[in-house]
Amino acid sequence: MPGQTEGTVKQKTAARKERELKLAFNDLLYQDALLHVSDSDSSMDYGTDSEFGTESDYSDSNDDDDDGDDDDDDNTLLQLLLKEEKLLRDWLVHHENHVKMKRLNKRISQSTRRRRSFHEYFDNLPDGTPRFTKRQMRNLFRFETIEEIDEIIGVLDLPEYFHTRHRCKFTGKEAFLLLLTTLARERRTLEDLVNDGFTFGSHSAGSEIINYINRWVYYKWAQPLLSMELKAWVGSVERFRRAIRARIDTIRNWRPEHFLPDLGRDTCFHIDGTVYKILRPTHDTESFYNGRYKQQQIVYLAIIAPNGLCVRFGGCFTGRTHDSNAYGQEDIAWEMERLNAKYKELYGDEDSRFVIYGDSAYRKSATLEKPLYSRAGLTDAEYRHNHMMSKLRVDVERYFGLAKNQFKYAASGCIKIEQSPYRNGDDTKVFDMRVWNSFLMQNFMTCMRHNGISQSNDCAPPDLKTYVGMRNDYYHENE
């Protein structure tokens, strides 16, 4: 029409479509109400003045009915009105979400259009100058330079492309950047990612590619590397023991007569459990309730080496699972026996013995040591021994702090275990994969930049290529 701008026409068209949609919805309510009335014993007619119907629209077809029939009619009317109100409210919520989705999709180029590759957006300029500062890169990906990320991508042997069901193609680098940024921050939405410079073929394609790369990294690298038996570290276990002995000697040298001489010198690993807060599930709530922290949680078990790496990871367990029970379920004692047997077989040292040191939650055994305890009370030497070993065992707590602070997705407390489904016949839920991937990324970061644990123990971790190559060496040996 003359005098109307293009924006005015679009607004009127949208308003007209919304009116038509509401009329169609009201007609469905009307048909549903007629169906329920026809099935009831009372006979009522709907008026034609209103699409929803009011009390004046309903009339009794038989004026001679008794008071009991009138009460039944009133109850039926009330139920119908309540049902109509609930359906209308559900429709309004659905319509509001639909409008939000349309607004977001306007900012995300659709799958039928050409999608801009965003990995070049984070690459260095042609002259080699970084586009982002180290601080900006740490906030986005937890790594300081794009060269570090390129090194990880080259070692992990990522596929060249990932294809989604909605005809969107992502490069391996784009998918890995998405994985890092979703693990690095808590409660990341697709709109947040768009604001940071990421692009997707469609709203659903963004969710798909994040789930694809999360699943790929877990099954290809995180689960094999972090669940290897401890005997895979048989070549480094003597170096671990020497590093811990050096720290023990440093503490004892100032007053050797006040310490027990032989305890703790065979320790090569430290073990402890860590918890993650979850949203309260609707089913089986008691099994996830942790009485110590008074909230629903899941539990993981980790073994940390003096070089600052997590050499063994287990879980997840329900919040009521005690650390000693998790230790038994993971068969750590059996793995330590296999490690000692493998060391004796390779090096012929029958007198060597390696043990793990844990806190007082674990049971003492031939392969695990814990703080000394006596009902009659500890001597001064025993007390100093416990204090000294606690200073060493704190390395495992420091590792948990690094992993949770660097990759805050799992530590945000927003894990919904019931809304995290099993996909493609997987035996692990999505949230569990992300926790494992977080610990794997922390290990990668330690290999590239030594953390405080390796520096305090003066025990350098392997380089990234050597660490990743342990997966192939271990599984090739055990085929």
Buried (B, 14 or more C-beta within 10 A) or exposed (E): EEEEEEEEEEEEEEEEEEEEEBEEBBEEBBEBBEEEBEEBEBBBEBEEEEEBBEEEBBEBEEEEBEEEBEEBBEEBBEEBBEBBEEBBEEBEEEBEEEEEEEEBBEEBBBBEEEBEEBBEBBBBEEEEEBBBEEEBBBBBBBBBBBEBBBBBBEBBEBBEEBBBEBEBBBBBBBBBBBBBBBBBBBEBEBBEBBEBBBBBBBBBBBEBBBBBBBBBBBEBBBBBBBEBBBBBBBEBBBBBBBBBBEBBEEBBEEEEEEBBEEBBEBBBBBBBBBBBBBBEBEEEEEEBBBEEEEBBBBBBBBBBBBBBBBBBBBBBBBBBBEBBBBBBEBEBBEBBBBBBEBBBEEEEEEEBBBBBBBBEBBEBBEBBBBBBEEEEEBEEBBBBBBEBBEEBBBBBBBBBEBBBEBBBBBBBBEBEBEEBEEBEEBEBBBBBBBBBBBBBBBBBBBBBEBBEBBEBBEBBBBEBEEBBEBBEEBEEEEE
